[in-house]
Amino acid sequence: MEKKVIVEGVEAVFKRLGPGKAIKFFQSMGLSKGDSVKEIESITEKMSKEDIMKGIRKSRRA
């Protein structure tokens, strides 16, 4: 159950902040495990290419 809550929380942060700001947020909180590529891949693996591109465009405007 705890893992599910963590996954839901991470997904919510990525959805709300976008990939760039979410990574910065987790890094500032000291939650990065050191391999940001694997972290991003694990979080975005369920997202469609269109969702990822929307997130990128949104973060560029911010």
Residue pairs with C-beta under 8 A, 6 or more apart in sequence:
10 22
10 43
11 43
13 22
13 25
13 26
14 22
14 43
14 44
14 55
16 22
17 25
18 55
18 56
18 58
18 59
18 62
19 40
19 44
19 52
19 55
19 56
19 59
20 59
21 59
21 62
22 43
23 32
23 36
23 39
23 40
26 32
26 39
27 36
32 39
33 39
44 52
47 55
